[in-house]
Amino acid sequence: MTLDLVIQQLVNGLIVGSFYALIALGYSMVFGVIKLLNFAHGDIYMSGAFVGLIVFSFVGIWVGNGWLGVVCALLVSMLAVGLLGVVIERFAYRPMRNAPRLSILITALGASMVLNGTALALTGGRHFAFNTDLGFAGLDVSAVHITYTQIVLVAASILLMAGMQAFVSRTMYGKAMRAVSIDMGASRLMGIDVDRVIALTFFMGSALAAGGGVMAGAYYGSVHFFMGFIMGLKAFTAAVIGGIGSVPGAMLGGLLLGLLEAYGSSLPFVGSEWRDVFVFGALILFLVFKPTGLLGRSVVERV
């Protein structure tokens, strides 16, 4: 493996890993607060990409197809899809909050199918171009060309993740989230509005997934109704590797998974078709040997 290939795969891994990390944050936040695996989260990511494309198409008429249009699409999509996450929590998950775990899991799968089926019906299963004018200008490191678009997307992802970590660790609502995750009943007795805290958790997790969807659409240049399926599975894998329920773990797991996928597919006699093998092989290994993940911790359930 040459130095140029190492640098190129580092860039590729960080780009993809940042998308995984943004989605994995939603998995970890929701699981950390209410112990729910929200398997509709990949379709939230897909919904964010489509909302971003619609907004980008409209605002592009006035501001063009450059960075300003992408930023407008990003902000509107995060707000709209964040509210969609709140609606899903209110009508799909809240009535099932005290139901058996299997019932909640089936509800999450049902919510995923509703979102995916709606997107299929509205789009006819077609791929839609996300045409931007971001260009290919950038920096040359050795023989590797790194575009400014790649640098900005990774920096924006890191900024969003850092902002989320600061919110959870330093604000009153963040403290309320951590309190609810430890003991929901005691949090109610202490005067915390548990329903509001959970709704806020869904809003923020969904908004981050939507941000990842818009950035992925702008980077790859297309969106389609099935784009959330494999990304959702890989983001779940990233959350498990980092330690599901841990916000820093989700960030670390996403970036490590992106790098594993990039470098694994560049090994001799191994092609890009093997990248999913490395990803889900890592998931199996962690579930067998370290199910708490890198930054997770064992939890004793109260009975």
C-alpha positions in Angstrom: 0.0 0.0 0.0 1.6 3.3 -1.2 1.6 6.5 0.8 -0.8 8.1 -1.8 -3.3 5.3 -1.4 -3.0 5.6 2.4 -3.8 9.3 2.2 -6.6 8.8 -0.3 -8.3 6.1 1.8 -7.9 8.3 4.9 -9.9 11.0 3.2 -12.5 8.6 1.9 -12.8 6.9 5.3 -13.3 10.2 7.1 -16.0 11.4 4.7 -18.0 8.2 5.0 -17.3 7.8 8.7 -18.6 11.3 9.4 -21.9 10.4 7.8 -22.1 7.2 9.8 -21.3 9.1 13.0 -24.1 11.6 12.5 -26.6 8.9 12.1 -25.2 6.8 14.9 -25.6 9.7 17.3 -29.4 9.4 16.9 -29.3 5.6 17.6 -27.2 6.2 20.7 -29.1 9.1 22.0 -32.5 7.4 21.7 -31.2 4.1 23.2 -29.4 5.9 26.0 -32.6 7.8 27.0 -35.4 5.2 26.5 -33.6 2.0 25.6 -35.2 1.9 22.2 -33.4 0.8 19.0 -35.0 3.2 16.5 -34.7 1.2 13.3 -36.6 3.9 11.5 -33.5 6.1 11.8 -32.0 5.1 8.5 -35.2 6.2 6.8 -35.1 9.5 8.7 -31.7 10.0 7.1 -33.3 9.3 3.7 -36.1 11.7 4.4 -33.6 14.4 5.3 -31.9 13.9 1.9 -35.1 14.3 0.0 -36.3 17.3 2.0 -32.8 18.9 1.4 -33.1 18.2 -2.3 -36.5 19.8 -2.5 -35.3 22.9 -0.6 -32.1 23.0 -2.6 -34.1 23.0 -5.9 -36.3 25.9 -4.8 -33.7 28.1 -3.2 -31.3 27.4 -6.1 -33.5 29.6 -8.3 -32.5 32.6 -6.2 -29.1 31.8 -4.6 -27.7 29.4 -7.1 -26.4 25.8 -6.6 -23.4 26.7 -4.5 -22.7 26.5 -0.8 -25.4 29.0 0.1 -28.0 26.7 -1.4 -26.5 23.7 0.4 -26.5 25.5 3.7 -30.2 26.6 3.3 -31.1 23.0 2.4 -29.2 21.7 5.4 -30.8 24.0 7.9 -34.4 23.6 6.6 -34.0 19.8 6.4 -32.7 19.5 9.9 -35.6 21.5 11.3 -38.3 19.7 9.2 -37.0 16.2 9.8 -36.3 16.9 13.4 -40.0 17.7 13.8 -40.8 14.5 11.8 -38.9 12.6 14.5 -40.9 14.3 17.2 -44.2 13.3 15.4 -43.0 9.7 15.1 -42.1 9.6 18.8 -45.5 11.1 19.8 -47.7 8.8 17.7 -45.7 5.6 17.3 -43.4 5.2 20.3 -44.9 7.1 23.2 -48.1 4.9 23.4 -45.8 1.8 23.4 -43.3 3.1 26.0 -44.4 0.7 28.7 -45.1 -2.2 26.3 -42.8 -5.3 26.0 -39.5 -4.7 24.2 -40.6 -6.9 21.3 -43.7 -4.8 20.7 -41.6 -1.6 20.6 -39.1 -3.2 18.2 -41.9 -4.2 15.8 -43.3 -0.7 16.0 -39.9 0.7 15.1 -39.8 -1.6 12.1 -43.3 -0.5 11.1 -42.3 3.1 11.3 -39.4 2.4 9.0 -41.6 0.6 6.5 -44.1 3.5 6.5 -41.3 6.1 5.7 -39.7 3.9 3.1 -43.0 2.9 1.5 -44.1 6.6 1.4 -40.9 7.6 -0.3 -41.2 4.8 -2.8 -44.8 5.8 -3.7 -43.9 9.5 -4.0 -40.8 9.0 -6.1 -41.6 5.9 -8.1 -38.3 4.3 -7.0 -36.3 6.7 -9.2 -32.9 8.2 -8.4 -32.9 12.0 -8.3 -29.8 14.0 -9.1 -28.6 16.4 -6.4 -26.7 18.7 -8.8 -24.4 21.2 -7.0 -21.8 23.7 -8.3 -19.3 23.1 -5.5 -16.6 22.3 -8.0 -13.4 20.2 -7.6 -11.0 22.9 -6.4 -8.8 21.8 -3.5 -5.4 20.9 -2.2 -2.9 18.5 -3.5 -1.2 16.3 -0.9 1.5 14.3 -2.7 -0.4 12.8 -5.7 -3.8 13.0 -3.9 -6.3 15.7 -4.6 -8.4 16.7 -1.6 -11.3 19.0 -2.6 -12.5 21.8 -0.5 -15.9 20.1 -0.5 -14.5 17.1 1.3 -12.8 19.3 3.8 -15.9 21.4 4.5 -18.2 18.3 4.8 -15.9 16.7 7.4 -15.4 19.9 9.3 -19.2 20.5 9.3 -19.8 17.0 10.6 -17.3 17.4 13.4 -18.8 20.8 14.3 -22.3 19.3 14.5 -21.0 16.4 16.6 -19.0 18.7 18.9 -22.1 20.9 19.4 -24.2 17.9 20.3 -21.6 16.7 22.8 -21.4 20.2 24.4 -25.3 20.4 24.5 -25.5 17.0 26.3 -22.7 17.7 28.8 -23.2 21.4 29.6 -26.8 22.4 29.3 -29.8 21.9 31.6 -31.6 19.9 29.0 -28.6 17.8 28.5 -28.5 17.0 32.2 -32.2 16.2 32.1 -31.5 13.7 29.2 -28.8 12.0 31.3 -31.1 11.9 34.4 -33.9 10.4 32.4 -31.5 7.8 30.9 -30.6 6.7 34.5 -34.0 6.6 36.1 -37.2 7.9 34.3 -39.4 7.5 37.4 -37.1 9.4 39.7 -36.7 12.1 37.1 -40.5 12.6 37.1 -40.4 12.9 40.8 -37.7 15.6 40.6 -39.9 17.7 38.3 -38.3 16.9 34.9 -40.8 16.9 32.0 -39.8 13.4 30.8 -42.0 13.6 27.7 -40.5 16.9 26.6 -36.9 15.5 27.2 -37.6 12.4 25.1 -39.2 14.5 22.3 -36.1 16.8 22.3 -33.9 13.7 22.1 -35.8 12.5 19.0 -35.7 16.0 17.5 -31.9 16.3 17.8 -31.2 12.8 16.7 -33.4 13.1 13.7 -32.0 16.5 12.8 -28.4 15.2 12.8 -29.5 12.2 10.6 -31.1 14.7 8.2 -27.9 16.8 8.1 -26.0 13.7 7.2 -28.5 12.9 4.5 -28.2 16.3 2.9 -24.4 16.3 3.0 -24.3 12.7 1.6 -26.7 13.8 -1.2 -24.6 16.8 -2.1 -21.4 14.8 -2.0 -22.5 11.8 -4.0 -24.8 13.8 -6.3 -28.0 11.6 -6.0 -30.7 10.5 -3.6 -33.1 7.6 -3.7 -35.8 6.0 -1.5 -33.6 3.0 -0.5 -30.5 5.0 0.5 -31.3 4.8 4.2 -31.4 1.0 4.5 -27.7 0.1 4.3 -26.6 3.4 5.9 -28.9 2.8 8.9 -27.5 -0.7 9.4 -23.9 0.6 9.2 -24.7 3.5 11.5 -26.2 1.0 14.0 -22.9 -1.0 13.7 -21.0 2.2 14.4 -23.1 2.8 17.5 -22.4 -0.7 18.7 -18.7 -0.4 18.1 -18.5 2.9 19.9 -20.8 1.8 22.7 -24.5 2.3 22.1 -25.9 4.9 24.5 -22.6 6.8 24.4 -22.5 10.1 22.4 -18.7 10.2 22.1 -18.7 6.5 21.3 -21.1 7.0 18.4 -18.7 9.6 17.0 -15.7 7.4 17.5 -17.4 4.3 16.1 -18.6 6.1 13.0 -15.2 7.4 12.1 -13.5 4.1 12.9 -16.0 2.2 10.8 -15.5 4.5 7.8 -11.7 4.0 8.0 -12.1 0.3 8.4 -14.3 0.2 5.3 -12.0 2.3 3.3 -8.7 0.6 4.2 -10.2 -2.9 4.2 -11.5 -2.6 0.6 -8.1 -1.4 -0.6 -6.2 -4.5 0.6 -4.5 -6.7 -2.0 -6.9 -9.2 -3.6 -9.8 -7.4 -2.0 -12.2 -5.1 -3.8 -14.8 -2.6 -2.8 -17.5 -5.3 -2.9 -15.9 -6.6 0.3 -16.5 -3.5 2.3 -19.8 -4.7 3.8 -18.0 -7.9 4.9 -15.6 -5.9 6.9 -18.3 -3.7 8.5 -20.6 -6.5 9.6 -17.7 -8.8 10.5 -16.6 -6.1 12.9 -20.2 -6.0 14.3 -20.2 -9.7 15.0 -16.7 -9.6 16.6 -17.7 -6.7 18.9 -21.0 -8.4 19.9 -19.1 -11.6 20.7 -16.0 -10.2 22.5 -17.0 -6.7 23.6 -20.7 -6.1 23.5 -20.5 -2.8 25.5 -18.4 -1.3 22.7 -15.3 0.9 23.0 -16.7 3.6 25.3 -19.9 1.9 26.5 -20.4 0.5 29.9 -22.4 -2.4 31.3 -25.9 -1.6 32.6 -27.7 -3.5 35.3 -31.5 -3.4 34.7 -33.8 -2.8 37.6 -36.6 -5.2 38.2 
